[in-house]
Amino acid sequence: MDFLQQSVQNRIIVLFIAAAVDLLIGDPHWLWHPVQGVGSLISFFEKILRRILAVPPRREAPGNKEAAEAGKEQEKQEEKRVKQEKKEKQGVDPSPAERSFHTRERIAGALMVLLVLAVSTGLIFILQTACGRIRPWLRLLFEGVLCGRLLALRSLGEAGYSVRDPLLRGDIEGARRAVSMIVGRDTERLDEEGIAKAAVETVAENTSDGVTAPLFYMILLGGIGGIFYKAVNTMDSMTGYRNARYMYFGTAAARLDDVMNFIPARLTALFMILACYLPGKDSVSVDGKTIRIPDGAAACRIWRRDRLKSPSPNSAQTESVCAGALHLRLLGDTWYFGEVHRKAEIGDGGRSVEAEDITRSVRLMNRTAFLMFAAGILMLVLTGLMQ
């Protein structure tokens, strides 16, 4: 059999194993996750590179609960100080010492990206090769299980439902605690609608970040593609903050994550629009009219209009489709670390966000993932037939 045909067949087998692992196992808390290993690498290399290049962080990691609370408060105050200094020094160039420090921070962050990617993908390559030398089927099983653990379809749905269920029971505090586990914003100010809205936004954005983007790279490159993408995404999640500690150090990780997600985010938005036309509709009341959702026409219209209304070049791609499909208004001003961040709203709204919209967003995510998976399998089959 031709090498390319065999490779295509193996990739298809790996993808089906991955889908089974994600849907059947998901991400139980007791089971070690590859991203934990990537996170350990990130922390290790950050510590080493900051020491080598003499760019210490603004504060040391706290060692106990009390220190952690003090550290959080210190970080909030530091962020406020940095923002105030920027306002006061607007138009004034930083000193040579500051520029040198920031440059070294950027270099350290870029080196961290290279080292984390080299070690994580290199280790997976070695393990896959070793499994293949023992038995070819063992390599397929290893790669399939790895890819399944890197997908987050089931776990993201469960996270959304962990917020929905308390809301349906009227347990606002329970829902607020649940949503605080999946969002980075301040949650103590959120009312019932704000909690549901935060959960819907998280599901919509992470449909790409957690499901279809890793799937996209798995279709192209298998397990190596999956771990490469998740390493980049995890580095952005851990260091891509615009605060005193990571403003410059996290630049490389944040920019690479934007590049890696550019095509998948747009493909996901298109598949999400197509998913609106699959069988199975719900109905809601909008301005006194009963409308069937998900609404594909509205999803396309809002996506074309609002897909760039976000500081991130990619996140609003899927959020705008979801807002249009469900006739919701998403985003808007959000509180982070005690300060309000002004964000443009997306969608026309017409009704309040409710708990069942979390169910609808998860259902839309599932359909989108199914279409991406089916398209990937079809592409691989056609590639094999052309040989």
C-alpha positions in Angstrom: 0.0 0.0 0.0 1.2 3.5 -0.9 2.7 5.4 2.1 0.3 8.3 1.8 -2.7 6.1 1.6 -1.6 4.3 4.7 -1.0 7.6 6.4 -4.4 8.8 5.5 -6.1 5.6 6.7 -4.2 5.8 10.0 -5.2 9.4 10.5 -8.9 8.5 10.0 -8.6 5.7 12.6 -6.9 8.1 15.0 -9.7 10.6 14.6 -12.4 8.1 15.3 -10.5 6.9 18.4 -10.1 10.5 19.5 -13.9 11.2 19.1 -14.8 8.1 21.1 -12.4 8.9 23.9 -13.6 12.5 24.2 -17.3 11.6 24.1 -17.1 8.6 26.4 -14.4 9.7 28.9 -14.2 13.5 28.6 -12.0 15.2 31.2 -12.6 13.6 34.6 -10.8 15.5 37.4 -9.0 12.4 38.7 -7.4 11.6 35.3 -4.1 13.3 34.4 -4.3 15.6 31.4 -1.5 16.3 28.9 -2.2 20.1 29.3 -1.0 19.7 32.9 2.3 18.6 31.6 2.5 21.5 29.2 1.6 23.8 32.1 4.4 22.5 34.2 6.9 23.1 31.3 5.6 26.7 31.0 6.1 27.4 34.7 9.6 25.7 34.7 10.9 27.6 31.6 9.4 30.9 32.7 11.2 30.6 36.1 14.6 29.6 34.4 14.5 32.2 31.7 13.5 35.0 34.0 16.5 34.2 36.1 18.9 33.9 33.2 17.8 37.1 31.5 17.3 39.0 34.8 13.7 39.8 34.3 12.1 38.8 37.6 8.3 38.9 37.9 6.5 41.6 39.8 5.8 39.2 42.7 6.7 35.7 43.8 4.1 33.0 43.7 2.4 32.7 47.1 3.1 29.6 49.2 -0.2 29.4 51.2 -3.8 30.5 51.1 -3.3 33.7 53.0 -0.3 34.6 50.9 -2.3 33.8 47.8 -5.0 36.3 48.8 -2.4 38.9 49.6 -0.8 38.2 46.2 -4.0 38.6 44.3 -4.7 42.0 46.0 -1.1 43.0 45.3 -1.5 42.1 41.7 -4.7 44.1 41.4 -3.0 47.1 42.9 0.0 46.6 40.6 -2.3 46.6 37.6 -4.0 49.7 38.7 -0.6 51.4 39.2 0.6 50.4 35.7 -2.6 51.7 34.1 -2.3 55.0 36.0 1.3 55.4 35.0 0.4 54.8 31.4 -2.3 57.5 31.6 0.2 59.9 33.3 3.0 59.1 30.9 0.9 59.1 27.7 3.1 60.2 24.9 6.3 60.0 27.1 8.9 57.4 26.0 10.0 55.0 28.8 13.5 55.3 30.1 16.4 53.3 28.5 16.4 50.9 31.5 12.7 50.3 31.1 13.1 49.6 27.4 15.9 47.2 28.0 13.9 45.4 30.7 10.9 45.1 28.4 13.0 43.8 25.5 14.6 41.1 27.7 11.1 40.1 28.9 9.9 39.7 25.3 13.0 37.7 24.4 12.5 35.5 27.5 8.9 34.9 26.5 9.8 34.0 22.9 12.5 31.6 24.1 9.9 30.0 26.5 7.6 29.5 23.5 10.3 27.8 21.5 11.4 25.5 24.4 7.9 24.5 25.4 7.0 23.6 21.8 10.3 21.7 21.2 10.0 19.7 24.4 6.2 18.9 24.2 6.1 18.0 20.5 9.5 16.2 20.7 8.3 14.1 23.6 5.1 13.1 21.8 7.1 12.3 18.6 9.4 10.0 20.6 6.6 8.2 22.4 4.6 7.7 19.2 7.7 6.4 17.4 8.4 4.0 20.3 4.9 2.7 20.3 5.1 2.2 16.6 8.3 0.1 16.9 6.5 -2.1 19.4 3.3 -2.6 17.5 1.8 -0.4 14.7 -1.7 -0.6 16.4 -0.2 0.6 19.7 0.9 3.8 18.0 -2.6 4.3 16.6 -4.1 3.7 20.0 -1.6 6.0 21.8 -2.2 8.8 19.2 -5.9 8.4 19.2 -6.2 8.5 23.0 -3.8 11.6 23.1 -6.0 13.4 20.6 -9.1 12.5 22.4 -7.7 13.9 25.6 -6.8 17.1 23.8 -10.4 17.7 22.6 -12.9 19.3 25.0 -16.3 18.8 23.5 -17.8 16.7 26.4 -16.0 18.7 29.2 -17.1 22.0 27.7 -20.6 20.9 27.5 -20.5 19.6 31.1 -19.0 22.9 32.2 -21.9 24.8 30.6 -24.5 22.5 32.2 -22.8 22.9 35.6 -23.8 26.6 35.4 -27.3 25.9 33.8 -28.5 23.4 36.4 -28.1 25.6 39.4 -29.8 28.5 37.5 -32.8 26.2 36.7 -33.0 25.4 40.4 -32.9 29.0 41.4 -29.5 28.6 43.1 -27.8 31.8 42.0 -24.8 31.4 44.3 -24.2 27.9 43.1 -24.4 29.1 39.5 -22.0 32.0 40.3 -19.5 29.6 41.8 -19.8 27.3 38.8 -19.3 30.1 36.2 -16.3 31.4 38.2 -14.6 28.1 37.4 -14.8 28.7 33.6 -14.4 32.4 33.1 -11.6 34.9 34.0 -13.9 37.8 34.7 -15.2 39.0 38.1 -18.4 37.1 38.9 -19.5 38.6 42.2 -21.4 41.3 40.3 -23.2 39.0 37.9 -27.0 38.6 38.2 -28.9 35.6 36.9 -28.8 36.9 33.3 -25.2 37.9 33.6 -24.2 34.4 34.7 -26.1 32.7 31.8 -24.6 35.2 29.4 -21.0 34.5 30.6 -21.6 30.8 30.2 -23.0 31.2 26.7 -20.0 33.4 25.7 -17.6 30.8 27.1 -19.2 27.9 25.2 -19.3 30.0 22.0 -15.7 31.2 22.1 -14.3 27.8 23.2 -16.1 25.9 20.5 -13.1 27.0 18.4 -10.4 27.1 21.1 -11.2 23.9 22.8 -12.8 21.7 20.1 -12.6 22.6 16.4 -9.2 24.3 16.4 -7.3 21.3 17.9 -9.4 19.1 15.7 -8.3 21.1 12.6 -4.6 20.5 13.4 -5.3 16.9 14.2 -6.8 16.4 10.8 -3.8 18.0 9.2 -1.0 16.6 11.4 -2.4 14.0 13.8 -1.2 13.9 17.4 1.8 16.2 16.8 -0.5 18.9 15.4 -2.9 18.5 18.3 -0.2 18.8 21.0 1.5 21.7 19.2 -1.8 23.6 19.1 -2.7 22.9 22.7 0.8 23.9 23.9 0.4 27.3 22.1 -3.1 27.7 23.5 -2.0 26.8 27.0 0.9 29.3 26.9 -1.5 32.0 25.8 -3.9 31.0 28.6 -1.2 31.2 31.2 0.9 34.1 30.0 -1.2 36.1 27.5 -2.4 38.7 30.1 -2.0 42.4 29.8 -0.9 42.8 33.4 2.3 43.8 35.0 3.7 40.3 35.0 3.0 39.3 31.5 2.5 42.5 29.5 5.8 41.8 27.6 6.7 38.3 28.6 3.5 36.9 27.1 3.6 38.8 23.8 5.1 35.9 21.8 2.6 33.3 23.1 -0.4 35.6 22.6 0.7 36.5 19.0 1.3 32.9 18.0 -2.0 31.9 19.5 -3.7 34.5 17.3 -1.9 33.2 14.2 -2.7 29.5 15.1 -6.4 30.3 15.6 -6.9 32.6 12.6 -8.0 30.0 10.1 -9.7 27.6 12.5 -11.8 30.4 14.1 -13.2 31.5 10.7 -13.8 27.9 9.6 -15.6 27.2 12.8 -17.8 30.3 12.3 -18.8 29.0 8.8 -19.5 25.5 10.1 -21.5 27.0 13.0 -23.7 28.9 10.5 -24.2 25.7 8.5 -25.1 23.9 11.8 -28.0 26.3 12.2 -29.7 24.5 9.2 -29.4 21.0 10.6 -32.7 19.4 11.7 -33.9 20.1 15.2 -35.2 23.6 16.1 -36.3 25.4 19.2 -38.5 28.5 19.4 -38.2 31.7 21.4 -40.2 34.9 21.7 -38.4 38.0 20.3 -40.3 41.3 20.5 -43.6 39.5 20.8 -42.9 37.2 17.8 -42.1 33.5 17.9 -38.9 32.7 16.1 -37.3 29.4 15.3 -33.7 29.0 16.5 -30.9 28.5 15.7 -31.5 31.1 13.0 -29.0 30.6 10.2 -29.9 33.8 8.3 -29.5 36.0 11.5 -26.3 34.1 12.4 -24.8 34.9 9.0 -25.9 38.6 9.2 -24.6 39.2 12.7 -21.3 37.4 11.9 -20.6 39.6 8.9 -21.4 42.7 10.9 -19.9 42.0 14.3 -17.2 39.3 13.8 -14.4 41.9 14.4 -16.0 43.6 17.5 -13.5 42.2 20.0 -9.9 43.1 21.1 -9.0 39.6 20.0 -8.9 39.0 16.2 -10.6 35.6 16.6 -12.9 35.3 19.6 -15.8 37.3 18.2 -15.9 35.0 15.1 -17.9 32.3 16.9 -19.5 34.6 19.5 -21.1 36.7 16.8 -22.5 33.6 15.1 -23.9 32.3 18.4 -25.4 35.8 19.2 -27.2 35.9 15.8 -28.2 32.3 15.8 -29.9 32.5 19.2 -31.1 36.2 18.9 -29.0 37.3 21.9 -26.8 40.3 22.7 -23.4 39.2 24.0 -20.2 40.8 25.3 -20.4 44.4 26.4 -18.7 45.9 29.5 -17.1 43.3 31.7 -15.3 43.5 35.1 -11.8 42.1 35.6 -9.8 42.5 38.8 -12.2 45.1 40.1 -12.1 47.3 37.0 -14.6 47.6 34.2 -13.3 46.8 30.7 -15.3 48.4 27.9 -16.3 46.0 25.1 -18.6 46.5 22.1 -21.8 44.5 22.2 -22.5 42.0 19.5 -25.9 40.8 18.3 -29.2 42.6 18.2 -30.7 40.9 21.2 -34.4 41.3 21.5 -34.7 39.1 24.6 -32.9 38.4 27.8 -30.3 35.6 28.1 -31.8 32.7 30.0 -30.5 29.4 31.4 -31.8 27.4 28.5 -29.6 29.4 26.2 -26.7 27.5 27.7 -28.3 24.3 26.5 -28.8 25.9 23.0 -25.2 27.1 22.8 -23.9 23.6 23.8 -26.2 22.0 21.2 -24.9 24.4 18.5 -21.3 23.6 19.6 -22.0 19.9 19.2 -23.4 20.3 15.8 -20.5 22.5 14.7 -18.0 19.9 15.9 -19.9 17.2 14.1 -19.7 19.1 10.8 -16.0 19.8 11.2 -15.3 16.2 12.0 -17.3 15.0 9.0 -15.7 17.4 6.7 -12.2 16.4 7.9 -13.0 12.7 7.4 -14.4 13.4 4.0 -11.3 15.4 3.0 -9.0 12.6 4.2 -11.0 9.9 2.3 -10.9 12.0 -0.9 -7.1 12.5 -0.4 -6.7 8.7 -0.1 -8.8 8.0 -3.2 -6.8 10.4 -5.3 -3.6 8.4 -4.8 
